[in-house]
Amino acid sequence: MAVNVLIVDHSAAIRKILERVLRHADFPLGDVHEAGDGKEALAKLAQSDVGLVFSDINMPNMDGLEFLARMKANESWSKLPVIMVTTEGGQEKVMQAIQLGATGYIRKPFTAEQIKEKLAGII
């Protein structure tokens, strides 16, 4: 069964790269929705049927941690798996994301193999 995905990142290039990796990862990809920040992502969640979220941490307007907290506080979205995709070198923000309910994280730059490994444990 195909899974609809929401990719949240301020970089359109990263969103497209991640979509391409998902399409080549033997992942049952359905519709791909994109958002440039947390505010836009919450609006996309309200409009779309999404089964998996990839989110950056550092974004303008609403960062990934605030987005994750608001998403997990909403009963409709609280069970959605979220993989954080970040350039964060320190563990502090990554651990904060896990405490807020992130399913896992991947550091940028990522490889197709890293994405496949994370997806194997989720789907």
C-alpha positions as CSV (number, residue, x, y, z in Angstrom):
1,M,0.0,0.0,0.0
2,A,1.4,3.4,-1.0
3,V,2.3,5.8,1.7
4,N,1.8,9.6,1.3
5,V,4.8,11.6,2.5
6,L,5.2,15.1,3.7
7,I,8.8,16.6,3.2
8,V,9.4,19.7,5.3
9,D,12.6,21.7,4.5
10,H,13.4,25.3,3.7
11,S,15.5,24.1,0.8
12,A,13.6,23.1,-2.3
13,A,16.7,21.2,-3.5
14,I,16.8,19.0,-0.4
15,R,13.0,18.3,-0.8
16,K,13.5,17.1,-4.4
17,I,16.6,15.1,-3.5
18,L,14.7,13.3,-0.7
19,E,11.8,12.6,-3.0
20,R,14.1,11.2,-5.6
21,V,15.8,8.9,-3.0
22,L,12.4,7.7,-1.8
23,R,11.3,6.9,-5.3
24,H,14.5,4.8,-5.9
25,A,14.4,3.1,-2.5
26,D,11.8,0.5,-3.3
27,F,9.5,2.4,-0.9
28,P,5.8,2.2,-1.6
29,L,5.6,6.0,-2.3
30,G,2.2,7.6,-2.8
31,D,1.7,11.3,-3.0
32,V,4.6,13.6,-2.0
33,H,3.6,16.9,-0.3
34,E,6.2,19.6,0.4
35,A,6.4,22.5,2.8
36,G,9.1,25.1,3.3
37,D,8.6,25.5,7.1
38,G,6.6,24.3,10.0
39,K,3.7,26.7,9.5
40,E,3.2,25.5,5.9
41,A,3.7,21.9,7.0
42,L,0.8,22.1,9.6
43,A,-1.4,23.5,6.8
44,K,-0.4,20.7,4.5
45,L,-1.2,18.1,7.2
46,A,-4.7,19.6,7.7
47,Q,-5.3,19.3,3.9
48,S,-3.7,16.0,3.1
49,D,-3.7,12.3,4.1
50,V,-0.1,11.8,5.2
51,G,1.5,8.6,6.5
52,L,5.1,9.7,7.1
53,V,6.9,13.0,7.6
54,F,10.5,14.0,7.0
55,S,11.3,17.3,8.6
56,D,14.4,19.6,8.9
57,I,15.1,21.1,12.3
58,N,16.4,24.6,11.2
59,M,13.8,26.5,9.2
60,P,12.4,30.0,9.2
61,N,9.0,31.0,10.5
62,M,8.5,27.8,12.5
63,D,11.4,25.4,13.1
64,G,11.2,21.7,13.0
65,L,11.1,21.3,16.8
66,E,8.1,23.6,17.2
67,F,6.4,21.9,14.2
68,L,7.0,18.5,15.8
69,A,5.6,19.6,19.2
70,R,2.5,21.1,17.6
71,M,2.0,18.1,15.4
72,K,2.3,15.6,18.2
73,A,0.0,17.7,20.4
74,N,-2.8,17.2,17.7
75,E,-4.6,13.9,18.2
76,S,-5.1,13.4,14.5
77,W,-1.4,13.5,13.8
78,S,0.2,12.4,17.1
79,K,0.9,8.8,15.8
80,L,2.5,9.8,12.5
81,P,6.1,8.7,12.2
82,V,8.5,11.7,11.8
83,I,12.1,11.4,10.7
84,M,14.1,14.5,11.4
85,V,16.6,15.4,8.6
86,T,19.2,17.8,10.0
87,T,22.6,19.4,9.7
88,E,22.7,19.7,13.5
89,G,26.1,18.5,14.7
90,G,25.3,18.6,18.3
91,Q,23.1,16.0,20.1
92,E,21.0,18.6,22.0
93,K,18.5,19.4,19.3
94,V,18.4,15.8,18.0
95,M,17.7,14.5,21.6
96,Q,15.0,17.2,22.0
97,A,13.4,16.0,18.8
98,I,13.4,12.4,20.0
99,Q,11.8,13.6,23.3
100,L,9.1,15.4,21.4
101,G,8.2,12.2,19.6
102,A,10.4,12.0,16.5
103,T,10.7,8.4,15.3
104,G,14.4,8.9,14.2
105,Y,16.8,11.2,12.5
106,I,19.2,11.4,9.6
107,R,22.1,13.8,9.3
108,K,22.6,15.8,6.1
109,P,24.2,15.1,3.8
110,F,22.4,11.7,3.7
111,T,22.8,8.7,1.4
112,A,20.1,6.6,-0.1
113,E,21.2,3.7,2.1
114,Q,20.7,5.7,5.2
115,I,17.1,6.6,4.1
116,K,16.5,2.9,3.3
117,E,17.7,1.8,6.7
118,K,15.5,4.3,8.6
119,L,12.5,3.3,6.5
120,A,13.0,-0.4,7.1
121,G,12.6,0.2,10.8
122,I,9.4,2.3,10.4
123,I,7.3,0.9,7.5
